[in-house]
């Protein structure tokens, strides 16, 4: 497909990336979906015209593959990040060095519009290694892309999320729901709204060089979120706020098990609120009204109700997603 408008999206086959790819295709861009598993991006081809959406192999750990994907692009978006260290990759390698590599090679290729997705709470003095790595990644990107736009969302929800879906699955099997960081407040934000801001930041020059902090209209503690999920799935469970001392012991054990269902660094993330602070730019400055969890979440939690969503209770789909 012949076009001068090329956008490269690193992590384009991920949770947020799929929505960003669709937005860019609708805006007329040829979209290169860059990831380590291009086979998983094959279904995204249908989001555009024939040849408009193309999966590419690229690892943010490798100069050659990144250079190939950014060559000739006018827009580069980096959505790649990890929550913790694993055997094959780590916070420093992906969130810092990987971000720097994409920014550096994009700058070398003459890319004029660069967007980096970070996280709300990213700070050099953040209690968690994850928060500090996200802040370091922003500094690394700015070194090569001084006009980059940074998008910092709170916890992201949507039909494919690993947040409300995880809680819904746990409620089905656990008689008691353990809550970590029970009084920590979050500001869940809808994936479609985040993707819209990422796309606008890439295409609208006036949004460049700024940090966009994104949180939805609901500010809830972890304990309130559990209570809300229990109400939505029509199940009665005891909610147990795990004391800090016990939580640390459990995290030290769980992080050594396959799947790492709880780590010590995740506990540190839950040691402070994850909400938009006064004075930070976000949806209001963009003229947007973010969607609430009440609008979006009930229809995909329906399957966790007794009867697997076939109980005769009708859930209205108030929150539409294009994918």
C-alpha positions in Angstrom: 0.0 0.0 0.0 1.7 3.2 -1.2 1.7 6.0 1.4 4.1 8.5 2.9 2.5 8.1 6.3 4.2 5.3 8.2 3.9 4.6 11.9 5.9 2.0 13.9 4.4 0.7 17.1 6.6 -1.2 19.4 4.4 -3.6 21.5 1.6 -3.0 19.0 0.2 -6.5 19.5 -0.3 -5.9 23.3 -3.3 -4.8 25.3 -3.1 -1.1 24.5 -1.2 -1.5 21.3 -4.1 -3.2 19.4 -6.3 -0.2 19.9 -3.5 2.2 18.9 -2.9 0.2 15.7 -6.5 0.5 14.8 -6.6 4.2 15.5 -3.5 4.8 13.3 -4.9 2.7 10.5 -8.1 4.7 10.5 -6.0 7.8 10.3 -4.6 6.5 7.1 -1.2 5.3 8.3 0.6 2.2 7.2 1.3 0.6 10.6 4.3 -1.5 11.4 3.4 -3.7 14.4 6.8 -4.4 16.0 7.2 -7.2 18.6 9.2 -10.3 19.4 6.2 -12.4 18.4 5.0 -11.1 15.0 2.9 -14.2 14.5 0.7 -13.0 17.4 0.1 -9.8 15.5 -1.3 -11.5 12.4 -5.0 -11.0 13.4 -4.3 -7.2 13.4 -4.0 -7.2 9.7 -7.7 -7.0 9.4 -7.8 -3.6 11.2 -6.8 -1.9 8.0 -6.8 -2.3 4.2 -4.8 -5.0 2.5 -1.1 -4.4 3.4 -1.8 -1.4 5.7 -1.1 -3.2 8.9 2.1 -5.3 8.8 3.7 -7.4 11.6 7.4 -7.0 12.0 9.9 -8.8 14.2 11.7 -6.4 16.5 13.2 -6.7 20.0 14.0 -3.5 22.0 17.1 -5.4 23.1 18.5 -5.5 19.6 19.7 -2.5 17.5 19.4 -4.0 14.1 15.8 -5.1 14.4 14.7 -1.7 15.9 16.6 0.2 13.2 14.8 -1.8 10.5 11.4 -1.0 11.9 11.9 2.8 12.4 13.5 3.4 9.0 11.2 5.6 6.9 8.7 6.1 9.7 7.4 9.5 10.6 5.7 8.3 13.9 7.2 5.9 16.4 5.4 4.8 19.5 6.9 2.7 22.3 4.5 0.7 24.4 7.0 -2.0 25.5 7.5 -2.5 29.3 7.8 -5.2 31.9 6.5 -5.2 35.5 9.4 -7.1 37.0 12.6 -9.0 36.4 12.6 -12.4 34.7 15.3 -14.8 33.6 15.3 -13.5 30.1 14.6 -9.8 30.6 14.6 -7.2 33.3 13.4 -3.7 34.3 16.7 -2.1 33.4 17.1 -3.9 30.1 13.5 -3.3 28.9 12.1 -0.2 30.6 15.3 1.8 30.5 17.8 0.5 27.9 15.1 -0.7 25.6 13.3 2.6 25.7 16.6 4.4 25.1 17.4 2.2 22.1 14.1 2.9 20.4 14.4 6.6 21.0 18.0 6.7 19.8 17.5 4.8 16.6 14.3 6.7 15.8 16.2 9.9 16.2 18.9 8.6 13.9 16.3 7.7 11.3 14.9 11.3 11.4 11.6 10.4 13.2 9.8 13.6 14.0 7.0 12.3 16.3 7.8 10.1 19.2 5.4 8.8 22.0 6.5 6.8 25.0 4.1 5.1 27.3 5.2 5.3 30.9 3.2 4.8 34.1 1.5 7.0 36.7 3.8 7.1 39.7 7.0 7.0 37.7 9.6 8.8 39.8 13.3 8.7 40.5 12.4 8.3 44.2 9.5 5.8 43.7 9.4 3.1 46.4 9.3 0.3 43.8 12.1 -0.6 41.3 9.4 -0.6 38.6 8.4 3.0 39.3 12.1 4.0 39.3 12.8 2.1 36.0 9.9 3.9 34.3 11.3 7.3 35.4 14.7 6.4 34.2 13.2 5.3 30.9 11.6 8.7 30.4 15.0 10.4 31.1 16.6 8.1 28.5 14.0 8.8 25.9 14.2 12.6 26.4 18.0 12.4 25.9 17.4 11.5 22.2 13.8 12.7 21.7 13.5 16.1 23.5 10.0 16.6 22.0 8.7 13.2 22.9 5.2 13.0 24.4 4.9 10.8 27.5 1.6 9.1 28.5 1.3 8.0 32.1 -1.8 5.9 32.8 -3.0 4.4 36.1 -4.0 0.8 36.0 -5.7 0.1 32.7 -8.9 -1.9 32.3 -10.8 -3.3 29.3 -12.2 -6.6 28.0 -8.7 -8.2 27.8 -7.3 -6.8 31.0 -5.4 -8.8 33.7 -6.9 -6.7 36.5 -10.7 -7.0 36.8 -10.6 -10.4 34.9 -8.1 -11.7 37.4 -10.3 -10.7 40.4 -13.4 -12.2 38.7 -11.5 -15.5 38.2 -10.3 -15.6 41.8 -13.7 -14.9 43.2 -15.0 -18.1 41.6 -12.6 -20.3 43.4 -11.4 -18.7 46.6 -13.7 -18.7 49.7 -11.7 -15.8 51.2 -10.4 -12.9 49.1 -7.0 -11.6 50.3 -6.4 -7.9 49.6 -2.9 -6.5 49.5 -2.5 -2.7 49.9 -6.2 -2.6 51.0 -6.2 1.2 51.5 -4.1 2.1 48.5 -6.2 4.2 46.0 -6.1 3.5 42.3 -7.7 5.4 39.4 -8.5 2.7 36.8 -8.6 4.0 33.2 -10.2 2.5 30.1 -7.9 1.1 27.5 -9.7 2.8 24.6 -9.3 6.2 26.3 -5.5 5.6 26.9 -5.1 4.5 23.2 -6.9 7.6 22.0 -4.5 9.8 24.0 -1.5 7.9 22.7 -2.7 8.3 19.1 -3.5 12.0 19.5 0.0 12.6 21.1 1.5 11.0 18.1 -0.5 12.9 15.5 -1.1 16.3 17.0 2.1 18.4 17.2 0.7 20.6 20.0 0.7 17.6 22.3 4.4 16.9 21.9 6.9 17.5 24.6 4.4 17.1 27.4 3.5 14.5 30.0 -0.1 13.3 30.0 -1.3 11.7 33.3 -4.3 9.6 32.8 -6.8 8.3 35.4 -10.5 7.4 35.1 -13.4 9.1 36.9 -13.3 6.5 39.7 -10.9 6.7 42.6 -11.1 3.5 44.6 -9.1 1.7 47.3 -8.1 -1.9 46.6 -10.6 -3.0 49.2 -13.4 -1.0 47.5 -12.4 -2.5 44.1 -12.8 -6.1 45.5 -16.1 -5.2 47.0 -17.3 -3.8 43.7 -16.2 -6.9 41.8 -18.0 -9.1 44.3 -21.2 -7.1 43.9 -21.0 -7.3 40.1 -20.4 -11.1 39.9 -23.2 -11.7 42.5 -21.0 -13.7 44.9 -20.5 -13.5 48.7 -16.9 -13.8 49.8 -15.1 -12.7 52.9 -12.6 -9.9 52.1 -9.4 -10.1 54.2 -7.0 -7.2 54.3 -3.6 -8.9 54.6 -1.4 -7.2 57.2 1.9 -5.7 55.9 4.1 -8.2 57.8 2.2 -11.3 56.5 2.1 -9.8 53.0 5.9 -9.4 52.9 6.4 -13.0 54.0 4.0 -14.3 51.3 5.6 -12.1 48.6 9.0 -13.4 49.5 7.7 -17.0 48.9 5.4 -16.3 45.9 8.0 -14.4 43.9 10.1 -17.6 43.8 7.3 -19.7 42.4 6.3 -20.0 38.7 4.0 -17.2 37.6 5.2 -14.8 40.4 1.6 -14.1 41.5 2.9 -11.7 44.1 6.4 -10.0 44.4 8.0 -7.8 47.0 8.3 -5.0 44.4 4.5 -5.2 43.7 3.9 -4.7 47.4 6.1 -1.6 47.2 4.0 -0.4 44.2 0.9 -0.8 46.4 2.5 1.2 49.2 1.4 4.5 47.7 -1.7 5.8 45.8 -1.7 5.5 42.0 -3.8 8.6 41.1 -3.5 11.7 39.1 -2.1 14.5 41.3 -3.4 18.2 41.2 -1.7 20.2 38.5 -0.9 17.2 36.2 -2.2 17.4 32.7 -4.7 14.8 31.6 -8.1 14.2 30.1 -9.5 17.6 31.1 -6.8 19.5 29.2 -7.5 17.2 26.1 -11.2 17.9 26.2 -12.0 14.3 27.0 -14.3 12.6 29.4 -12.9 9.2 30.4 -15.2 6.2 30.7 -16.0 4.7 34.1 -15.7 1.2 35.3 -19.5 1.1 35.6 -19.8 1.8 31.9 -17.3 -0.8 30.8 -16.5 -3.6 33.2 -19.9 -5.3 34.0 -20.4 -6.7 30.5 -17.1 -8.6 30.6 -17.3 -9.7 34.2 -20.7 -11.3 33.4 -19.1 -14.7 32.7 -17.8 -14.9 36.3 -21.4 -14.8 37.7 -23.1 -18.0 38.9 -24.2 -19.8 35.7 -21.3 -18.3 33.7 -23.3 -15.3 32.5 -26.3 -17.4 31.6 -28.3 -16.7 34.8 -30.9 -14.5 33.0 -29.4 -11.3 34.2 -29.0 -8.9 31.3 -25.9 -6.6 31.4 -26.1 -3.6 29.1 -23.0 -3.0 27.0 -22.7 0.7 27.6 -19.0 0.9 26.8 -18.2 0.0 23.2 -14.7 -0.9 21.9 -13.9 -1.0 18.2 -11.8 -4.2 18.3 
